[in-house]
Amino acid sequence: MPHSALIHSLPPLGFIAVDVHFHRPPGDPFNALTWPFPLIKEQAEGSKLGQIVTKDSYPEGFLDRFVEAGQRLASKGCVGIITSCGFLAMAQPVLASRLPIPVATSALIQIPSIRSFLPPQKSIGVITYDGTRLGPLHLSQLGISAEGIYIVGAPDDGYLRGVIRDGREYVHDEIEAELVRCAKELVEAHSDVGAIVLECTQMPPFAMAIQQAVGLPIHDVYTMGKWFYSGLVRRDEWPT
Protein backbone atom coordinates (compact mmCIF):
# COMPACT_ATOMS: atom_id res chain seq x y z
CA MET A 1 0.00 0.00 0.00
CA PRO A 2 1.43 3.45 -0.91
CA HIS A 3 2.49 5.55 2.10
CA SER A 4 -0.17 8.22 1.52
CA ALA A 5 -2.90 5.60 1.26
CA LEU A 6 -1.66 3.97 4.47
CA ILE A 7 -1.90 7.28 6.32
CA HIS A 8 -5.46 7.88 5.13
CA SER A 9 -6.46 4.35 6.16
CA LEU A 10 -5.56 5.04 9.80
CA PRO A 11 -8.10 6.25 12.36
CA PRO A 12 -7.94 10.02 12.92
CA LEU A 13 -6.60 12.05 15.79
CA GLY A 14 -8.89 14.85 16.96
CA PHE A 15 -7.76 18.45 17.37
CA ILE A 16 -9.66 21.04 19.40
CA ALA A 17 -8.91 24.38 17.76
CA VAL A 18 -9.35 27.76 19.39
CA ASP A 19 -10.77 30.92 17.83
CA VAL A 20 -7.44 32.42 16.74
CA HIS A 21 -6.46 32.70 13.09
CA PHE A 22 -3.00 33.15 11.55
CA HIS A 23 -0.53 31.30 9.30
CA ARG A 24 -0.01 27.66 10.37
CA PRO A 25 2.86 26.06 8.41
CA PRO A 26 3.71 22.35 8.41
CA GLY A 27 5.08 21.55 11.85
CA ASP A 28 2.26 23.43 13.53
CA PRO A 29 -0.18 20.80 14.88
CA PHE A 30 -3.13 22.64 13.28
CA ASN A 31 -1.71 21.78 9.84
CA ALA A 32 -2.75 18.28 8.76
CA LEU A 33 0.53 17.91 6.81
CA THR A 34 2.37 17.85 10.15
CA TRP A 35 1.08 14.42 11.11
CA PRO A 36 1.70 10.88 9.77
CA PHE A 37 -1.98 10.07 10.38
CA PRO A 38 -5.32 11.78 9.62
CA LEU A 39 -6.35 14.82 11.66
CA ILE A 40 -9.90 16.08 12.26
CA LYS A 41 -10.41 19.57 13.72
CA GLU A 42 -13.28 21.07 15.67
CA GLN A 43 -13.29 24.61 17.04
CA ALA A 44 -14.26 25.38 20.61
CA GLU A 45 -16.68 28.23 20.03
CA GLY A 46 -15.84 31.56 21.60
CA SER A 47 -12.38 30.44 22.74
CA LYS A 48 -10.41 33.66 22.40
CA LEU A 49 -6.72 34.01 23.13
CA GLY A 50 -7.21 36.24 26.17
CA GLN A 51 -9.41 33.61 27.81
CA ILE A 52 -7.00 30.74 27.18
CA VAL A 53 -3.64 32.30 28.01
CA THR A 54 -4.31 33.01 31.67
CA LYS A 55 -2.81 32.24 35.07
CA ASP A 56 -6.28 31.69 36.56
CA SER A 57 -8.56 28.66 36.48
CA TYR A 58 -11.04 28.45 33.61
CA PRO A 59 -14.74 29.01 34.33
CA GLU A 60 -16.99 25.98 33.91
CA GLY A 61 -18.95 27.45 31.00
CA PHE A 62 -15.74 28.06 29.09
CA LEU A 63 -14.67 24.44 29.54
CA ASP A 64 -18.09 23.23 28.37
CA ARG A 65 -17.24 24.48 24.85
CA PHE A 66 -14.11 22.32 24.79
CA VAL A 67 -16.05 19.32 26.03
CA GLU A 68 -18.63 19.85 23.27
CA ALA A 69 -15.88 20.09 20.62
CA GLY A 70 -14.29 16.93 22.00
CA GLN A 71 -17.58 15.08 21.91
CA ARG A 72 -18.02 16.03 18.25
CA LEU A 73 -14.55 14.68 17.50
CA ALA A 74 -15.30 11.42 19.30
CA SER A 75 -18.52 11.05 17.31
CA LYS A 76 -16.49 11.38 14.09
CA GLY A 77 -14.33 8.37 14.98
CA CYS A 78 -11.28 10.05 16.49
CA VAL A 79 -9.23 7.77 18.74
CA GLY A 80 -7.79 10.58 20.87
CA ILE A 81 -7.67 14.37 21.13
CA ILE A 82 -5.02 17.05 21.38
CA THR A 83 -5.51 20.81 21.63
CA SER A 84 -4.07 23.96 20.12
CA CYS A 85 -2.58 25.68 23.18
CA GLY A 86 -0.27 24.40 25.89
CA PHE A 87 -2.01 26.63 28.45
CA LEU A 88 -4.95 24.22 28.18
CA ALA A 89 -3.03 22.03 30.62
CA MET A 90 -5.39 23.80 33.02
CA ALA A 91 -8.29 21.93 31.37
CA GLN A 92 -6.71 18.45 31.43
CA PRO A 93 -8.52 16.99 34.47
CA VAL A 94 -11.94 18.22 33.32
CA LEU A 95 -11.57 17.12 29.70
CA ALA A 96 -10.11 13.74 30.66
CA SER A 97 -13.03 13.09 33.00
CA ARG A 98 -15.77 14.26 30.66
CA LEU A 99 -14.69 12.97 27.25
CA PRO A 100 -15.17 9.36 26.06
CA ILE A 101 -11.71 9.09 24.44
CA PRO A 102 -8.20 9.94 25.70
CA VAL A 103 -7.11 13.58 25.62
CA ALA A 104 -3.68 15.21 25.88
CA THR A 105 -4.06 18.96 26.25
CA SER A 106 -0.49 20.24 26.44
CA ALA A 107 3.13 19.55 25.56
CA LEU A 108 3.80 19.98 29.29
CA ILE A 109 2.31 16.51 29.87
CA GLN A 110 5.70 15.09 28.83
CA ILE A 111 7.58 16.64 31.77
CA PRO A 112 7.35 13.64 34.18
CA SER A 113 8.79 11.31 31.53
CA ILE A 114 11.50 13.80 30.61
CA ARG A 115 12.46 14.08 34.28
CA SER A 116 12.92 10.33 34.46
CA PHE A 117 15.21 10.42 31.41
CA LEU A 118 17.59 12.93 33.00
CA PRO A 119 20.11 12.68 35.84
CA PRO A 120 18.49 13.80 39.12
CA GLN A 121 20.61 16.95 39.29
CA LYS A 122 19.31 18.19 35.94
CA SER A 123 16.37 20.59 35.51
CA ILE A 124 13.89 21.23 32.71
CA GLY A 125 13.46 24.48 30.82
CA VAL A 126 10.12 25.56 29.39
CA ILE A 127 9.77 28.15 26.65
CA THR A 128 6.23 29.50 26.59
CA TYR A 129 4.15 32.02 24.73
CA ASP A 130 3.76 34.12 27.89
CA GLY A 131 6.17 33.67 30.75
CA THR A 132 4.18 35.99 33.03
CA ARG A 133 1.14 33.71 32.99
CA LEU A 134 2.32 30.12 32.71
CA GLY A 135 3.17 28.79 36.15
CA PRO A 136 2.68 26.31 38.98
CA LEU A 137 -1.12 26.15 38.61
CA HIS A 138 -0.84 24.80 35.05
CA LEU A 139 1.73 22.24 36.13
CA SER A 140 -0.30 21.18 39.15
CA GLN A 141 -3.26 20.28 36.91
CA LEU A 142 -0.96 17.69 35.33
CA GLY A 143 0.30 16.42 38.67
CA ILE A 144 3.69 18.08 38.15
CA SER A 145 5.77 19.84 40.79
CA ALA A 146 7.22 23.19 39.69
CA GLU A 147 10.49 22.41 41.48
CA GLY A 148 13.40 22.20 39.07
CA ILE A 149 11.48 23.78 36.18
CA TYR A 150 12.56 27.12 34.69
CA ILE A 151 9.97 28.97 32.62
CA VAL A 152 10.82 31.72 30.14
CA GLY A 153 8.50 33.48 27.72
CA ALA A 154 8.78 34.69 24.15
CA PRO A 155 9.35 38.48 24.04
CA ASP A 156 6.16 40.46 24.55
CA ASP A 157 7.08 42.73 21.64
CA GLY A 158 8.52 39.92 19.52
CA TYR A 159 7.46 38.33 16.27
CA LEU A 160 5.81 35.19 17.65
CA ARG A 161 3.46 37.05 19.97
CA GLY A 162 2.87 39.67 17.31
CA VAL A 163 1.69 37.00 14.87
CA ILE A 164 -0.60 35.23 17.33
CA ARG A 165 -1.93 38.22 19.26
CA ASP A 166 -1.89 41.04 16.71
CA GLY A 167 -2.12 39.37 13.30
CA ARG A 168 1.38 40.51 12.37
CA GLU A 169 3.00 39.11 9.23
CA TYR A 170 4.47 35.63 9.74
CA VAL A 171 8.23 35.76 9.17
CA HIS A 172 9.77 32.36 9.85
CA ASP A 173 13.37 33.51 10.17
CA GLU A 174 12.52 36.28 12.64
CA ILE A 175 10.50 33.97 14.90
CA GLU A 176 13.23 31.34 14.72
CA ALA A 177 15.90 33.86 15.70
CA GLU A 178 13.98 35.10 18.74
CA LEU A 179 13.20 31.59 19.99
CA VAL A 180 16.82 30.53 19.57
CA ARG A 181 17.79 33.59 21.62
CA CYS A 182 15.29 32.57 24.32
CA ALA A 183 16.78 29.08 24.47
CA LYS A 184 20.36 30.34 24.63
CA GLU A 185 19.51 32.80 27.39
CA LEU A 186 17.71 30.04 29.30
CA VAL A 187 20.66 27.66 29.31
CA GLU A 188 23.14 30.47 30.00
CA ALA A 189 21.13 31.50 33.06
CA HIS A 190 20.56 27.91 34.23
CA SER A 191 23.47 25.62 33.43
CA ASP A 192 21.66 22.62 34.97
CA VAL A 193 18.96 22.53 32.28
CA GLY A 194 19.05 19.09 30.66
CA ALA A 195 16.09 19.37 28.28
CA ILE A 196 13.64 21.97 26.99
CA VAL A 197 9.88 21.75 26.51
CA LEU A 198 8.22 24.15 24.06
CA GLU A 199 4.78 24.95 25.50
CA CYS A 200 3.38 26.91 22.57
CA THR A 201 1.87 24.89 19.73
CA GLN A 202 3.33 27.33 17.19
CA MET A 203 6.91 26.47 18.23
CA PRO A 204 7.55 22.99 16.70
CA PRO A 205 8.65 24.41 13.30
CA PHE A 206 11.61 25.97 15.16
CA ALA A 207 12.51 23.01 17.39
CA MET A 208 15.33 21.75 15.17
CA ALA A 209 17.01 25.16 15.08
CA ILE A 210 16.67 25.45 18.86
CA GLN A 211 18.23 22.03 19.35
CA GLN A 212 21.10 22.83 17.01
CA ALA A 213 21.73 26.04 18.97
CA VAL A 214 21.76 24.59 22.49
CA GLY A 215 22.50 20.89 21.96
CA LEU A 216 19.72 19.62 24.25
CA PRO A 217 16.69 17.35 23.86
CA ILE A 218 13.72 19.45 22.69
CA HIS A 219 10.14 18.31 23.28
CA ASP A 220 6.94 19.95 22.04
CA VAL A 221 3.38 19.18 21.01
CA TYR A 222 4.70 17.33 17.94
CA THR A 223 6.75 14.86 20.00
CA MET A 224 3.80 14.51 22.37
CA GLY A 225 1.26 13.96 19.60
CA LYS A 226 3.29 11.24 17.89
CA TRP A 227 3.93 9.43 21.19
CA PHE A 228 0.24 9.77 22.18
CA TYR A 229 -1.00 8.36 18.87
CA SER A 230 1.55 5.53 18.85
CA GLY A 231 -0.16 4.05 21.88
CA LEU A 232 -3.69 4.69 20.62
CA VAL A 233 -3.05 2.95 17.30
CA ARG A 234 -0.30 0.34 17.36
CA ARG A 235 1.55 -0.18 14.08
CA ASP A 236 4.24 -2.81 14.34
CA GLU A 237 6.82 -1.88 11.73
CA TRP A 238 9.48 -4.51 12.37
CA PRO A 239 10.00 -7.38 9.88
CA THR A 240 7.77 -10.42 10.28
Buried (B, 14 or more C-beta within 10 A) or exposed (E): EEEEEEBEEBBBBBBBBBBBEBEBBEBBBBBBEBBEBBBBBBBBEEBEBEBBBBBEEBEEEBBBBBBBBBBBBBEEEBBBBBBBBBBBBBBBBBBBEBBEBBBBBBBBBBBEEBBEEBEEEBBBBBBBBBBEBBBBBBBBBBEBEBEBBBBBBBBEEBBBBBBBBEEBEBEBEBBBBBBBBBBEEBBEEBEBBBBBBBBBBBBBBBBEBBBEBBEBBBBBBBBBBBBBBEEBEEEEEEEE
